[in-house]
Amino acid sequence: LANWQKCVDTLAAAKPLWAPGAYASYHAVTYGFLAGEIIRRITGKTPGTFFADEIAKPLGLDFWIGLPADKESRVAPHIPPPKAVDFRGMMTSLGVDANDPVMSEIFAGFDAITDAITFINTPAGHACELPAANGIANARGLAKMYAACIGKIDGVQLMSKASWDAVRQPRTRDLPQLPAMAHFPKLPGEGFGLGFALGNPITQMLGPGSFGHDGAGGRLGFAHPEYGVAAGYACNSMLWDNFSPDPRWAWSDALLEIVKA
């Protein structure tokens, strides 16, 4: 994970499952390398440096991708979930073919998650740049970043109305099912747009029109342009199972009632 060049070279050599541009799927960790390498090749900056120069510093955010050593003492560690999700057992019980080459690769990735979380929980894991996995922020930083996506904050606006419309177009709705994943539970609602998750029954945010992302264990950040609301939630106890709404997100239900009133 910490070897940027090895990761991007491996991705560049990978054979796509469908024609590029035909569909989009969820890339839990590889998204950061894919988008981050585009940033690096265009700007000459690593994605963490680009994020700091163009977003975090102008907005005054406590938010880093690649934590400076002098900030290490401020980081609250991950507290692993009390019981790991048995992804392999769950998928097998649903009829997924565990011997299929694609599923074998997916299972191997999930088997490595525990090791990955252990690494990300160390100073070395904090310091490297993993744009899809080790952004370190507080709730205020998340909320302010999303607020700058839908309006001007401290003179900074990160997205235009045209961008709101583009990112909220569902991109995963008609995703073809791979044979080995015929029984894989589909994400309810609209799934993912361009770079963001969209409001759905599990990660409701503020319902249709919302865009943002949840994070492993229950972190959450999102915005809703028409309501003019952005929110951030940070936690370090990884209780969320990723398959049902996190009970700690109950505040979003109350927020929705307020903005509808």
BELGIPE-V230912 format. One line per field, one symbol per residue. ss: DSSP state (a for helix, b for strand, c for the rest). psi: psi as a letter, one per 30 degrees, with the letter a starting at -180 (. if undefined). A space follows every 50 residues. Layout:
ss->???
psi->???
//
This chain:
ss->cccaaaaaaaaaaccccccbccbccccccaaaaaaaaaaaaaacccaaaa aaaaaaaaacccbbbcccaaaaaaccccbcccccccaaaaaaaccccccc aaaaaaaaaaacaaaaaaaaccaaaaacccccccbbbcaaaaaaaaaaaa ccbccbccccaaaaaaacccccccccccaaaccccccccccbccccbbcc cccccccccbbbbbcccccbbbbbccccbbbbbcccbcccccccccaaaa aaaaaaaaaac
psi->efieeeeeeeeefkkkflkkfelklkjeefeeeeeeeeeeeefgkleeee eeefdeeefhkikkjikkeffeffkklkjlkfkkkieeeeeeffgkjffk eeeeeeeeeeffeeeeeeefgleeeefljifgfhkklleeeeeeeeeffg lkkhgkkflleeeeeefgkkfgegkkkkefgfgkkkklbfckbjflllkl feiebhakfkkbkllkfglkklljeefhkklkkklfjifkffflkkffgf feeeeeeeff.
//
